[in-house]
Amino acid sequence: MRSPIPTPFASAWVAWFQAHPRQVGESYGEHWWAAARIGGRLIRAGLACWLHAWVPAWCTRTASCEVQGLAREMAARGGGAGLDSAGRGEGG
């Protein structure tokens, strides 16, 4: 059976899809878990901010501690590649 996607397109798509995980020295699966875990922590920090907006006595440091911890962790694992001196990524 012939593939519905032309081979040159499929090859280019696979290369594009795998480029960033390879750039940071991870497999797709390793990168997925790291990104999903970081995303979950950011959602937690966002929910803490939302709760804090409604009840200022709640979650007074949760979001700031989470974000600071994530910044340290990402710096230690080489995150931030491609950022300029102001911390902006591609397309800024």
C-alpha positions as CSV (number, residue, x, y, z in Angstrom):
1,M,0.0,0.0,0.0
2,R,1.3,3.4,-1.0
3,S,1.6,6.1,1.7
4,P,-0.8,9.0,1.3
5,I,2.0,11.5,2.3
6,P,4.8,12.1,-0.2
7,T,8.1,10.8,1.1
8,P,10.1,14.1,0.9
9,F,7.3,15.8,2.9
10,A,7.2,13.1,5.5
11,S,11.0,13.1,5.9
12,A,11.1,16.9,6.3
13,W,8.2,16.8,8.8
14,V,10.0,14.1,10.9
15,A,13.2,16.0,10.8
16,W,11.4,19.2,11.9
17,F,9.5,17.4,14.6
18,Q,12.6,15.8,16.1
19,A,14.9,18.8,15.8
20,H,14.3,20.5,19.2
21,P,14.5,17.4,21.4
22,R,17.7,16.5,19.6
23,Q,19.0,20.0,20.1
24,V,18.6,19.7,23.9
25,G,20.0,16.1,23.9
26,E,16.8,14.2,24.6
27,S,14.7,11.6,22.9
28,Y,11.1,12.6,22.0
29,G,9.8,10.6,25.0
30,E,12.3,12.2,27.4
31,H,11.4,15.6,26.1
32,W,7.7,14.9,26.3
33,W,7.9,13.9,30.0
34,A,10.0,17.0,30.9
35,A,7.7,19.4,29.0
36,A,4.6,17.8,30.4
37,R,5.9,17.9,34.0
38,I,7.0,21.6,33.6
39,G,3.6,22.4,32.1
40,G,1.8,20.8,35.0
41,R,3.9,22.8,37.4
42,L,3.0,26.0,35.5
43,I,-0.7,25.1,35.6
44,R,-0.4,24.6,39.4
45,A,1.3,28.0,39.7
46,G,-1.4,29.6,37.6
47,L,-4.1,28.1,39.7
48,A,-2.4,29.3,42.8
49,C,-2.4,32.9,41.3
50,W,-6.0,32.6,40.4
51,L,-7.0,31.5,44.0
52,H,-4.8,34.2,45.4
53,A,-6.6,36.8,43.3
54,W,-9.9,35.8,45.0
55,V,-8.6,35.2,48.5
56,P,-5.3,37.1,49.1
57,A,-4.5,35.1,52.2
58,W,-4.4,31.9,50.2
59,C,-1.3,30.8,48.2
60,T,0.7,33.8,49.1
61,R,4.0,32.4,47.9
62,T,3.1,29.2,45.9
63,A,3.3,30.7,42.4
64,S,6.5,32.7,43.0
65,C,8.3,29.7,44.6
66,E,7.2,27.4,41.8
67,V,8.3,29.8,39.1
68,Q,11.7,30.4,40.8
69,G,12.2,26.7,41.3
70,L,11.4,26.0,37.6
71,A,13.8,28.7,36.5
72,R,16.6,27.2,38.6
73,E,15.8,23.7,37.3
74,M,15.6,24.8,33.6
75,A,18.9,26.7,33.9
76,A,20.6,23.6,35.4
77,R,19.4,21.3,32.6
78,G,20.4,23.8,29.9
79,G,17.0,25.3,29.3
80,G,16.9,28.7,27.8
81,A,18.9,27.9,24.8
82,G,18.2,30.4,22.1
83,L,17.2,33.2,24.5
84,D,18.6,36.7,24.0
85,S,20.1,38.8,26.8
86,A,16.6,40.0,27.7
87,G,15.4,36.4,28.1
88,R,13.2,36.5,24.9
89,G,13.0,33.4,22.7
90,E,12.7,33.1,19.0
91,G,10.4,35.7,17.5
92,G,10.7,37.7,20.7
